[in-house]
Amino acid sequence: MAGKIYFIDVTNRDGVQTARLSLSKLQKTMINMYLNEFGVFQSEFGFPTTTHETNYLRSNLKLAKMGVLKPIRLSGWIRATQEDVEKTYEMVPEIEYLNISISTSDQMIQGKFKGRKSRTDILEQMVNAVKTAKKAGAKALGVNAEDASRTDNKFLIDFAKEAKDAGADRFRYCDTLGYDDPFTIYKTISQIAESVPIPIEIHCHGDLGMAVANSVAGAKAAVDAGQDAYINTTINGIGERAGNADLLSCVLAISKSKGFAGKYKFGRPIVLNKAYKLAKYASYAFGVPIPINLPGVGDNAFAHASGIHADGVLKDPENYELYNYEELGRGEPELVETGRMICSGEYSGISGFSHIMGKMEISFANASEAHKILELVRYANVEAQMPLVEDELLFIAKYPEIARQLLTLTPLA
């Protein structure tokens, strides 16, 4: 039976590791909400061994238990060490999904570990971490081979087999430096999938501009070999250095391209008309404009200037467009205030705040409730250092206690 293709988005893990970029805890939560609406299988939502992430992680797990963040899975990322596993379940005991990571290439073993670890040590450490996590209560576990594209295939196969035997549910192949090309990654993933019957995650970076192509080729190899594939993505491709595989680009490649459309299936239905909203929010939250040529959501994705192209697309859009902009949730007019504008900020008063909420048809039972929500909004503005968007205000009004936990940071003594 042919496998299916799922998406594990790592914006809230790899994306926030991008130099000079960050997200507030509320913004990370909103991204999880949007990813769930879009049809992403799993969000790698943060670092359970990092103290300042604890309240955010636990609040999002509460939202999952409440059914707000369902069916998306929320997974933490940790190093493949017994210490990290134990700390994870000490700090976030309710977490159910994890990805554990360790470097596998000779370059990393020599250059990063400085010869303190051998390949045997790598395998033993990984196996010990997997067994510890499973014993602690992990329902599903992915095991990451960092710098897999510079690791020889025989060791990768041994690594995947040892991980599976220890109880891992997926093997993550990390093209950490964007070293692969679509041909090499297809060959390597095929060999691993044919040697070890385990679902495979494909994690690609864009250092050579091939993150999307490599992700799709790697997923094809896994599915062709009868395994499920889990493509790792970020929204708008935001990630370390030259970025990660862009979520929407991968979705479009699989659903619209010549060799994939109708032949390869998604494991969870994708709600394509949420794409534009997702991209716009991530752009605003990160403070990074969407590239004008980004597939589907860039300003020029459906712009036609050439006379021949303009004439052709007006006669029949399919002459010069593979898909319709309305499929992606585009086409609605975007309104910009040009006169009086009342914003909600960290120094907002009750009058202006009530005006804003009233425009969204949100009313409060009494003045006390309005002041309570306003105070949370003020703190959210302090953390994000930017005005909140409508969905963020609605979230705070609807889930004030969750918002309070998200906004609570308690430094260690």
N, C-alpha and C positions, 0 to 999 in steps of 0.2 A: 504494500500500500504506500502510495506517495505521501511524503510529509507535507506539512503546511508551513506557512511563513507568518511569524508573529513579530511584534515590535516591542523592544525594551528601550524606553527612552531614558537617556542618562543626562538630560539637561541639568537636573538638580544635583548631580554629582560631578560629571566631567565638565559640564557647561560652566558651573560656578567656580571651577578650578582655573578658568581662563584668566590670564594675567590682566589686571586692572578692571575686572568685571566682578559683580556680586549681585545677589538678590536678597531681599528681606525675607524673613520667615513667612510672612503673609504672601509675598509674591511667589515663593516656592509652593505654597499651598494652592494658590490659584492655578499655577501651572499643572499641578497634579489633577485639579478639577477639570481643566481644559483637556488634558491628555486622556482622562477617563471618557469624556464626551466624544473625543475623536476616535476612540477605539483602540488605544494602545494597551497592550497586554499587561505591561509592568512598567512602573516608574522606579528607577533607582534613585530613591528620594533623599538619600543623605548618608551621613557617617555616624553610626550608632556609638562609636567610641569617642566622639567629640562632644565635650560637655555642653557647648552652646547650642548643639543640635537637639539635645534631649527633649526639651519641651515641645519643640516643633515636631519631632518624630512621633512622640507619644500622642500629641493632639491629632495628627493625621491618621494615626492608627485608631483613635477614637472615632474619627469621621468614617473610617472604613467599617468599624463595628456598627455604627449607626446606619450604615447603608448609603451614606452620602458619597463615599469614594468606593464604589462598587460598579463593575466587577474588577476594576484595575487592581493589580497586586502592587504592594509597596515593599521594595527590597532595599536593604542596607548594603553598603560596600565596606569591607574590612580587609586587612591584611590576613594572609593565611597563616596565622599563629594561634596557638592555644590561648595566649594571653588576650588577644583581641576578641576571640570568641567569648571568653569568660567575662570580659569587661562589657561586651555587647549585652549579654543577658543579665548583667548586674544593673546596667543603666536603662535598658529598654527591654524588660523581660517579656513583653507581649509581642515582640517582633517575630514574624513567621518565615520571612523570605530573606535570603542573604546571597551575596556573591563574595567569595573570598579570592584573594589575588596574590600571586607570587611570580617573580621573574623566572624565566626558563632558558633564555639564550646564554650562550657562552660569553657574549659581550657583557651581559648584565652580571653573570656569575663572577666574572673576573673584574669588570669595571665598577660594579655597584657593590657587590659583596666582598670585593678585594681578596677573592680566593678563600674566604672563611667558610664557604659552603661548596659542597660538591653536588653533582646531579643527584646522588643518593640522598643527600641531606634535603634537597629541594623536595623530592618525592616523599620522604618521611615526614617533613614538616607539614606539607599539604595534606597528607592522609590523616595525620593527627588532628589537624584543624577541622577537617571534614567530619571525622568521627565525633569530635567534641561538640560541634555545632548540631549534628543530628541528635546526639544524646541530650543536648540542652533544649531541643524542641523545634529546630528548624524543619518546616514542612517541605520546603523545596530549596535546593542549594545549587548555585552555579559556581564552577571552579574556573578561575581565570588564569590563562598562561600569558603573562605579560611578555611582550616582545616575541610573540610566537612566530612572526614572519621571519625572524632572524634565528630561529631555533630549528635544528635539523628534524626532519619528519619522524625518524625513529624514536627520538626522545619525546616528541609530542604525542605519538601513539602510546608510548609507555605511560606518559603523564595522564592522558585521557582514560586509559584502562585502569590505572591505579585509583583515579578519582571516582570512576564509576563503581569499582569494587568496594570502595570505602563508603559509598552511599550517595555520591553526588548525582544530581538530576540532570545537569547540563554541563557541557564543556565550552568555555569561552575562548575563542581564538582571537587574540589581540594583535592587530597590525598597528602596534603602538607608535611607530614612526612613519606610517604611511609608505612602507617599503615595498609592499606587494603591488602587483598589477592584476587585472582580471584573469589572466591566463594562469599565473602562478598560484593565485589563491584558489582558483577552481581545482587545480590539480592537487594541491595540498589538502583541502577540505575533503575532496573525494577520497583520498587515501585514508584520512582519519575516520571518516564516516563508514567506509567499507571495512575498516579494521576493528572499530569499536562501536557497537550499536548504542549510541548515546545522542540525544538532541544537541545541536551545536549552535552556539552564539557566535555572531560575526561582529567584531568591534574594530572599526576602521577609522583612521585619521587621514587628513587631507594634505599632508606635506608635499605630495607630488600631484595633487589635484584629482585623485582617483578614489576618494572615500566612498562615494555613492556607487560608482561602477564596481569597485571591489566588494562592497557589501552585497550588492545584487548578485554578482558572480559567485560569491561564497555561499549565499543562501541557495542559489540554484544547485550548486554542487551537493550540499547537504540533502536537499529535497530529492535530487536525482538518485541519491544513494539510499533513499527511503527513510531519511531522518527529518524531524521537524527542525526548522531553522528559526533563529531568533536574532533579527537584525538590531544592533544597538545604534541609536540615533540621538541627535539633539535637535531642538527646534531652531530653524534657520541655520543649522550647521555650526552653531556657536560652540567652540571648544578650544582646548589648548592649542597653541601655535596656529596652524592653518585650519583648525577646526575639525569637527567630526562629520560623519555622514548626516546630511540633512534629512529629517523625518519625511517631509512632504515629497522631496525629490525621489526618495526610495519608494514611497507609496505609488507615485505616478509612474515610475519606471516599471514596477511590477504590474500595475493595473492597466497601463496604456501602451507599453512598448511592444514592438513587433513579435519578439520571441517569448514574451511572458503573458500578455493579455489573454485571459481565458484558459491558460494552461497551468498556472500556478495559483494556489488558493491561499487566502489569508485565514489564519486561525481564529481571528476575531473580526467581525465586520467593521470596516472603516467608514466613519461618517465624514465623508469628504467635504461637505459644506461647512464644517467647523474649522477648516484649514486656515482661512484668512484671519479669523478671529484669534486663533492660536498664535499665528505668526506675528500679528500686530501687537498682541499683548506682550509676547516675549521681547519684541523689539523695544517697546516702551519700558518694560521693567529693567532690561539690561542697559537701556540707553544706547542701543546700537541700531542704526537704520537697517531696514531690510535691503540687501543689495538689489539694485534696479533690475538685474538680469536673473534673479533667483526664480527658478521654475515655479509657475503657478501663482506666486504671491508678490513677486517683484513688480515695481511700477511699470516696467516695460514688457512684462510677460504677455500682455494682450494689446500692446501699442503698435500701431502700424503707420509708418511715415512714407515708405516707398510708394510711389504712385501705382505700380503694378500690384504690390501687396494690398494696398488699401482698396483698390478696385476689386481685387479677387476676394478679399474677406467680406466686402459688402455684398457681393453677389452670392457668396456661400461661405460662411465662416470656416467650414472644413477645408477650404482651399489652403488656408494658412494657419489653422489652429487645430491641434490634435484633440483638444478637449475644450469645453465651454467654461468661461470664467464663472458662470453662475453655479457650476458644480462645486466650486471651491468656496462658496459663500461670499463671492464678490458681486458687485453691481448695485448695492444699496448706496444712496448718496451719503457722503460723510459731511456732517455739519460742523462748521467752525464758528464759534462766537465772534462777532465783530463789534459788538456793543458792550453793554454791561455784563460782566462775568463774575459770578460769586464762586470762589474755590474753597475747598475744605483743606485747611492746613493745620499745623501744630498750634497755632494761636487763634483758631476759629472760635467764634462765639455761637451761642445757641440760636440766635436769630438767623444768621447766614446758613448754619448747618441745617436748621429746620426747613429753610427755603430749598436747599439742595435736595434733601430727602423727599420733600413734598413734590418736587418735579419728577421724582421716580415713583410717586404714589406710595411712599412709605410713611405711615403715621405712627405715632407713639401713644401708648395708653395714658401717659401722664408726663409731666415735666421731669420727674425723677428718672424715668426710663430714657428720655431723650438725652439728659445730661450724662447718664451712664454710657450710652452708645457714643456720644460725642467725645468723652474722655478716651475711649478705646481708639477712636478715629485719630485723635490728636497723637496718641502714642504710635499708631501705625505710620503717621506722617513723620514723626521724629525718626523712626527706624528706617523708613524708605527714603526720606529726604526728597519726596516728590508728591504731588497731589495724587490722591487715590482715584482709580477709575470706578465706574459705576458698579461693576461686579464686585469689587473689593468692599465698597460701602454696603452693598446688599448682603455680602457674606458676613460682615461684622454685625449688621442689624439682625441677621437670622441666627447666627451662632456666636453670641457675645462671650460665652464662657470658653469656647474653643479659641476665639480671638484673644481672649485674655491670656490663655496659656501660651499661644504663639508669641505674644508680645512680651512674655516674661523671661528675662535673661538674669541668671543668678551667678555672678562670677564666684569662682572658688576662693575660699578665704586664704 
